[in-house]
Amino acid sequence: MIADHIQQLRKIIPANVSLLAVSKFHPPELIMEAYRAGQRLFGENRSRELLEKIQLLPNDIQWHFIGHLQTNKVKDIVGRVVLIQSVDSVKLLNSIQKQAQKSGIVQDVLLQIYIAREETKQGFLPEEIRDINPSNLPNVNICGLMGMATFTEDKEKVRSEFRQLRKLFDTLKEDTYSAYPYFIHCSMGMTGDFPIALEEGSTMVRIGSAIFPPRPQK
């Protein structure tokens, strides 16, 4: 069933858009079903659960961290994932830089932008993002932006928020990050709204419940 879901999604999602399977709370055996179907990008939002799964699952899985990352957990995540999608503050960005430098690596990240006016959402305000100077972060590659739209049935509101994020991405790519070829990702869209996100220029969608069966709440 998981393999069928992935196959159906790949018929909808353009080849130049990355499909991230959100595997949080799902056991390794279900992740392996997706893996055997060719899926390699998986997203987790808890450091402890992620580290446990890394030990149990194939080495060629490309893990993304997509949850709120506390600074005291940075040392557990830096160097263990190919992309931290949820960098939502300068403090966290500096902490990742410090840990990556200490480890002698360069960590890829996305900056999470606050596009939905909901208290449960986090991230930079669009106007704050221009204060970040990538040249001051030699051990961090800022590879693009990530955002979550408002959880609502109002599709035009969702579309407007995605459009705002893509416009910000395009502007930054043309000026601040014009010399940084790895600034390529505008990660937006989840199971409930990814078709709109694709129409508005998403380069990566984060899909959970359209791939995996309903998960236990923790």
C-alpha positions as CSV (number, residue, x, y, z in Angstrom):
1,M,0.0,0.0,0.0
2,I,2.8,2.4,0.9
3,A,4.5,1.6,-2.4
4,D,1.3,2.3,-4.3
5,H,0.9,5.6,-2.5
6,I,4.4,6.6,-3.5
7,Q,3.8,5.6,-7.1
8,Q,0.7,7.7,-7.3
9,L,2.4,10.7,-5.8
10,R,5.2,10.5,-8.3
11,K,2.7,10.7,-11.1
12,I,1.5,14.0,-9.7
13,I,4.7,15.5,-8.5
14,P,7.0,16.8,-11.2
15,A,10.4,15.1,-11.6
16,N,12.3,18.3,-10.6
17,V,10.4,18.5,-7.3
18,S,11.8,16.4,-4.3
19,L,9.4,14.2,-2.4
20,L,10.2,14.0,1.3
21,A,8.4,11.2,3.1
22,V,7.5,12.4,6.6
23,S,8.2,9.3,8.7
24,K,7.9,10.7,12.2
25,F,6.3,8.3,14.7
26,H,6.4,5.5,12.1
27,P,8.3,2.3,12.8
28,P,11.3,1.2,10.8
29,E,9.4,-1.6,9.1
30,L,7.0,0.9,7.4
31,I,9.9,3.2,6.5
32,M,11.5,0.1,4.8
33,E,8.4,-0.4,2.8
34,A,8.8,3.1,1.4
35,Y,12.6,2.5,0.9
36,R,11.9,-0.7,-1.1
37,A,9.6,1.4,-3.3
38,G,12.6,3.6,-4.1
39,Q,12.0,6.4,-1.6
40,R,15.3,7.8,-0.1
41,L,14.3,11.2,1.4
42,F,12.7,10.9,4.9
43,G,11.9,13.6,7.4
44,E,11.9,13.4,11.2
45,N,11.1,16.0,13.8
46,R,12.5,14.5,17.1
47,S,16.2,14.1,17.6
48,R,16.0,11.0,19.7
49,E,13.7,9.1,17.4
50,L,15.8,10.1,14.4
51,L,19.0,8.9,16.0
52,E,17.4,5.5,16.8
53,K,16.2,5.1,13.2
54,I,19.5,6.0,11.7
55,Q,21.1,3.1,13.5
56,L,18.4,0.6,12.2
57,L,17.9,1.7,8.6
58,P,20.0,1.7,5.4
59,N,23.0,4.1,5.2
60,D,21.9,5.6,1.9
61,I,18.7,7.2,3.4
62,Q,18.9,11.0,3.2
63,W,17.5,12.2,6.5
64,H,16.0,15.6,6.9
65,F,15.2,17.3,10.2
66,I,11.9,19.1,9.9
67,G,10.8,19.8,13.5
68,H,11.6,22.6,15.9
69,L,15.3,22.1,16.9
70,Q,16.4,23.2,20.3
71,T,19.9,24.5,20.6
72,N,20.8,21.9,23.1
73,K,20.0,19.2,20.5
74,V,22.1,20.7,17.8
75,K,25.1,18.6,18.6
76,D,23.0,15.4,18.1
77,I,21.7,16.5,14.6
78,V,24.5,18.4,12.9
79,G,26.4,16.0,10.6
80,R,23.7,13.3,11.0
81,V,21.2,14.7,8.5
82,V,21.7,16.0,5.0
83,L,19.3,18.9,5.6
84,I,17.9,20.8,8.6
85,Q,14.8,22.3,7.2
86,S,13.6,24.2,10.3
87,V,16.1,26.8,11.2
88,D,13.9,29.4,12.7
89,S,16.2,31.8,14.6
90,V,19.6,33.5,14.4
91,K,20.5,31.9,17.7
92,L,19.9,28.4,16.2
93,L,21.7,29.3,13.0
94,N,24.8,30.4,15.0
95,S,24.6,27.3,17.1
96,I,24.6,25.1,14.0
97,Q,27.6,27.1,12.6
98,K,29.5,26.6,15.9
99,Q,28.8,22.8,16.0
100,A,29.6,22.3,12.3
101,Q,32.9,24.2,12.7
102,K,33.7,22.1,15.7
103,S,33.0,18.9,13.8
104,G,34.9,20.1,10.7
105,I,31.9,19.8,8.4
106,V,29.5,22.0,6.4
107,Q,25.8,21.6,7.3
108,D,23.1,22.3,4.8
109,V,20.0,24.1,6.2
110,L,16.8,25.8,5.1
111,L,15.5,29.0,6.8
112,Q,12.0,28.6,8.1
113,I,9.8,31.6,7.2
114,Y,6.8,32.5,9.2
115,I,4.2,32.9,6.5
116,A,1.1,31.7,8.5
117,R,-0.3,33.9,11.1
118,E,-0.8,31.1,13.6
119,E,0.8,31.0,17.1
120,T,1.7,27.3,16.6
121,K,4.0,28.2,13.6
122,Q,7.5,29.4,14.0
123,G,10.2,31.0,11.9
124,F,11.7,34.2,10.6
125,L,9.6,37.1,9.5
126,P,10.3,37.9,5.9
127,E,11.8,41.3,6.8
128,E,14.2,39.6,9.2
129,I,15.8,37.3,6.7
130,R,17.8,40.1,5.0
131,D,19.8,40.6,8.1
132,I,21.5,37.2,7.7
133,N,24.8,37.4,6.0
134,P,25.7,33.9,4.6
135,S,29.4,34.9,4.3
136,N,29.5,34.9,8.2
137,L,28.5,31.2,8.2
138,P,31.4,29.3,6.6
139,N,30.2,26.0,8.0
140,V,26.6,26.4,7.0
141,N,25.1,26.2,3.5
142,I,21.8,28.1,3.5
143,C,20.1,26.1,0.7
144,G,16.8,27.9,0.6
145,L,13.6,28.5,2.5
146,M,10.9,26.4,4.1
147,G,7.4,27.5,5.2
148,M,4.1,26.1,6.4
149,A,0.8,27.6,5.3
150,T,-2.1,28.3,7.6
151,F,-4.2,25.2,8.4
152,T,-7.5,26.3,6.8
153,E,-10.0,25.4,4.2
154,D,-9.5,28.8,2.6
155,K,-7.4,27.7,-0.4
156,E,-6.8,31.3,-1.6
157,K,-5.3,32.1,1.8
158,V,-3.0,29.1,1.5
159,R,-2.1,30.1,-2.1
160,S,-1.3,33.6,-1.1
161,E,1.0,32.4,1.7
162,F,2.9,30.0,-0.7
163,R,3.1,32.8,-3.3
164,Q,4.6,35.1,-0.7
165,L,7.2,32.5,0.2
166,R,8.2,31.8,-3.4
167,K,8.5,35.5,-4.1
168,L,10.8,35.9,-1.1
169,F,12.8,32.9,-2.3
170,D,13.2,34.4,-5.8
171,T,14.2,37.8,-4.5
172,L,16.8,36.4,-2.2
173,K,18.2,34.1,-5.0
174,E,18.6,37.1,-7.2
175,D,20.4,39.3,-4.7
176,T,21.7,38.1,-1.3
177,Y,22.3,34.5,-2.5
178,S,23.2,35.2,-6.1
179,A,26.7,33.9,-5.5
180,Y,25.6,30.8,-3.7
181,P,24.7,28.1,-6.2
182,Y,23.3,25.8,-3.5
183,F,20.4,28.2,-2.7
184,I,17.9,26.1,-4.7
185,H,15.1,25.0,-2.4
186,C,11.7,26.5,-1.7
187,S,10.2,23.7,0.5
188,M,6.5,24.1,0.9
189,G,3.5,21.9,0.8
190,M,2.2,19.0,2.9
191,T,-0.4,16.3,2.3
192,G,-3.3,18.7,2.6
193,D,-2.0,21.5,0.4
194,F,0.8,20.3,-1.7
195,P,-1.1,20.6,-5.1
196,I,-1.4,24.4,-4.4
197,A,2.3,24.5,-3.3
198,L,3.3,22.9,-6.6
199,E,1.4,25.4,-8.6
200,E,3.1,28.2,-6.7
201,G,6.6,26.9,-7.3
202,S,7.6,24.5,-4.5
203,T,10.8,22.6,-5.1
204,M,10.2,20.1,-2.3
205,V,7.0,18.7,-0.7
206,R,6.8,17.1,2.7
207,I,4.2,14.3,2.6
208,G,3.3,12.0,5.5
209,S,-0.3,10.8,5.7
210,A,-0.7,10.4,1.9
211,I,2.1,7.8,2.1
212,F,1.9,6.1,5.5
213,P,-1.1,4.8,7.4
214,P,-2.5,6.8,10.3
215,R,0.1,7.0,13.0
216,P,-0.3,6.8,16.7
217,Q,-0.3,10.2,18.4
218,K,2.6,10.7,20.9
